[in-house]
Every structure is written in C-alpha cells, then in structure tokens.
Amino acid sequence: MPSENLFALIRAAVSDPAKPFLETPEGRKWSYGDLFAETARIAHALRGYGVEPGDRVAVQVEKSPDAIALYLACLRAGAVFLPLNTAYTLAELEYFLGDAEPRLFVVRPDAEAAAKTLAAKVGVAHVATLGQHADGSLIEAAKGKPADFEDVARKKDDLAAILYTSGTTGRSKGAMLSHDNLYSNSHSLVDYWRFTAKDVLIHALPIFHTHGLFVATNVTLLAGGRMIFLSKFDPDLIMKVMPEATAMMGVPTFYTRLLQHPGLTKEATAHMRLFISGSAPLLAETHREWSAKTGHAILERYGMTETNMNTSNPYDGDRVPGTVGFPLPGVEIRVADPETGKLLGTDEIGMIEVKGRNVFGGYWRMPEKTKAEFRPDGFFITGDLGKIDGRGYVHIVGRGKDLIITGGFNVYPKEVESELDALPGVVESAVIGLAHKDFGEGVTAVIVPEKGAKLDEAEILKTLEARLAKFKLPKRVLFMEDLPRNTMGKVQKNLLREQFKGLYE
C-alpha cells in the first residue's frame, strides 16, 4: 500500500523540480528541488535530535522559508508538527509543552536561554534555534546532511500536526490533524479555487495558524504554484509585488488597509485572478468597497482550526457579501438546535455542525471533551451559530458563547452589528452581553467611528428603534478607537466583556 504521507503526495504533484516555488523580497529564491533538498537535510537533523515517528516537534519561530521547510521536514520524518503563536508568553508555553510533551522545541535564537530553562522544567529533551535568515542551531545541524531522505510511510489517519485553539474560555485544546485531513482539504481547494502551476500567491499570513500554514502553503504546493513570501503584512510591499502575482489570501484587515492605499486601482489589480478572505468575518461594506475600487469580488470562506476549510463562496457565481458560501465538495453542513440537536430548516438560526474528511480526529489527550463535541453520527459541533438560506448559502451569525440572552430572549450579535455597521460614520461595531441585574444580560454595542465623525449614543438608539425589536436594542452604545483583535483579525469579545464588566451594576 503506498504511503499517504502528505509530503509524499505533495512531491508526487510536482512535475518539474526546477520550477520556482518561493521567493522573498530580500532575494531568497527556492525551486521545488531546493525545497525538497532542504527538507531532507532538516529531516536528517531531526533524527539527530532523537525525533522518531509520532514524536511532537514544537515550533515558536518568526516566519521564514526555513520554517516552512521545517514543517515539511516533520511530515517527511513522520513527526507531528506543533506550531505555536509567536506572541505566547513563557507561562503559556509551559502549558503547551507540558501537555504535548514534544521531543524537540525550536525557538528564535534570542529565546534560546529562556527556552532551555523552560524545557528542563517540563522535561523536553532538546531545544534548537531557527532564525529568519537561514541561521540557528537547527540549520547548522542540517548543513552537510544528505539532500535526500527516505520519507516515513504514514497512513491517512496518522497525525501530521497538533494546533492549539486560542482558548478564550478554559484551557487551550490541541486539535489533532491527520495527513488525510490536510491533504483532502487542500486538494479540494486547489480544484474549487482553480489553482494551477501558473498561479503566484502573495503569502503575507502568519504560519502558526491553519490559514497561512495549511491553506495557503499546501494549496500552492499541491498546485505546483509559486509563492511570493512576505515576512508580514505590509500594504506598500504588497502593492509592489502584486504585478507578479495572480492570487492573494488574507484576513479582513488586509483588505481594509489596502483600500486606504493610493496604489489600489482597477489597473493595478487587472491581472489578478483571485482575492480570498477568511479567519474573521468580512464586513459587507468592505466587500462592496473592494469591488467598486478593483472590479474584483472578494471570495470569502469559512474554516476553523479543527476542520480546516468547510465552505466557500463559489469561484463562478455570486459571491454574496455577508455569507461564507456553500459546503466544499465532500463536506456536509447542517444547522441544529444547540440544546436538543434537532435539525433546523431553511433560514433558522442554530448550531453549525460539520462532517467530512477535513474534520479532525479529536482533542489531544482530552477524550471526554472530544466525545462531547461530536454527535453520535459523527458530526462535529463547531460552536458557531448560523443558518443556511434558501439558495444554500451558509451564514455565520456568531460564536455560541457570544449569544446574548436578555430577559429570556436570544439576541444574535451579528444581527445588531449589521444594523450598526450600516449607519453613517460607523467603521465597525461589536455587540456583547454584559451582566444586568434586571435582564440577565444587557445588549451592549461598542462602535469604532470614522475619523472626524460625530456620533451620538441617543441618536443611534433612536435610529435602531425602527429597525430592531425592542429586546434587541442595545442598552448602551460605547465608543472606541479600535476593537481588540487577535493575530488573525478576529475581534476578541472576551476582552471587551472584561473591559466593560460592571457597566450595569
């Protein structure tokens, strides 16, 4: 039986090793052959650190081509890749390392001393370093190693990666992703989004997250395409490299920032094939502004750490603002009552549940939590509230934990936010529930005004009275310069709830 190792499947998709794979603005260039040779050398180095098939390799490094090579080398060696957000503190890292028990911890060169102290405390055998400029002890260990490596045979359900969820409530959970979870999803996206060897992707996303690591990278690899690899999002740099590109994957912040760039025009984007957005909801207004300014409709999709990508607006056909499109081929989506599990009908809001080859096998060392998150028929309970409309488009209305119950009525924040975002002078809004002695929770709106806009709380509430049922009306409207976000652009409503708790006391 042939190996179902994701790396072996990627290499089989590449017809010409001399074809360019990656280039950076700083002048680094790799062909596919260069990539394969570098991953082989790093895989040999991993063996030197005692990494065996099934061992975890925890990685907290800055974005670089070598970090991509390390991910692929882990696949080749049969190891389990464990990327960690570069913003995590030592206290947070102690939990992840203690929980995952990696054989090797790879860090930035300047973090080596602290990492070694922490590794000794939690029992991690080895620490290696990897810098942004082909430097660090891992690269030194790989130098001189053979440029070929016998890939470890893997079955489709063998673990390829563990990604920890952000953990805004309770302990972070390690989502276990198999070689087939990653391969099947990326293979489906290559076809759905029409990626080919002619595509050149602008890669400006972080690579400790599903979006930048698995979607952007794996899709490019399986299509045999090329990446312009940027260390971070920089609007000027993106506009500079865009003439060479055909596609870009981003988060909503990319698009709102680029809309402010004077170089963004229909002429500047005429050669582009596709702009994709995900990881956080894209405002309908951003969708419309982008279309007006560039002539392109942004393609919004929906995924999560545990499932990779679930839905996408169509390549051909209406890309409807405010929706995340249709279930991808091989993915089943349904909406159920969060309490009873009873299936709901068209346009009824409930819990989104998903099933398919893309869905993870469970949470690392949390069998009870895993069991609680799956229905008996194998559907995963996403925690996202949404609906499916009459045309089959999926709408996300918020996280289950963000649902507001006020005076016994359910209020979905997205519904109120949509009305607020449509008001003149409003850039964006976030609606949260805060403890209220009379209503249980008070609907509370937090608004980011446009620069120079004079917004009045009383006027906003008066306008909303004609548009929303009384129980949905915010008790208060608060103003902020910016909403708190995580690295992928998601609004952190837990921080807003913490900041404004006690408002109604």
Secondary structure, 3 states (H helix, E strand, C coil): CCCCCHHHHHHHHCCCCCCEEEECCCCCEEEHHHHHHHHHHHHHHHHHCCCCCCCEEEEECCCCHHHHHHHHHHHHHCCEEEECCCCCCHHHHHHHHHHHCCCEEEECHHHHHHHHHHHHHHCCCEEEECCCCCCCHHHHHHCCCCCCCCCCCCCCCCEEEEEECCCCCCCCCEEEEEHHHHHHHHHHHHHHCCCCCCCEEEECCCCCCHHHHHHHHHHHHHHCCEEEECCCCCHHHHHHHHHHCCEEEECHHHHHHHHCCCCCCHHHHCCCCEEEECCCCCCHHHHHHHHHHHCCCCEEEEEECCCEEEEECCCCCCCCCCCCCEECCCCEEEEECCCCCCECCCCCCEEEEEECCCCCCEECCCHHHHHHHECCCCCEEEEEEEEECCCCCEEEEEEHHHCEEECCEEECHHHHHHHHHCCCCEEEEEEEEEEECCCEEEEEEEEEECCCCCCCHHHHHHHHHCCCCHHHCCCEEEECCCCCECCCCCECHHHHHHHCCCCCC
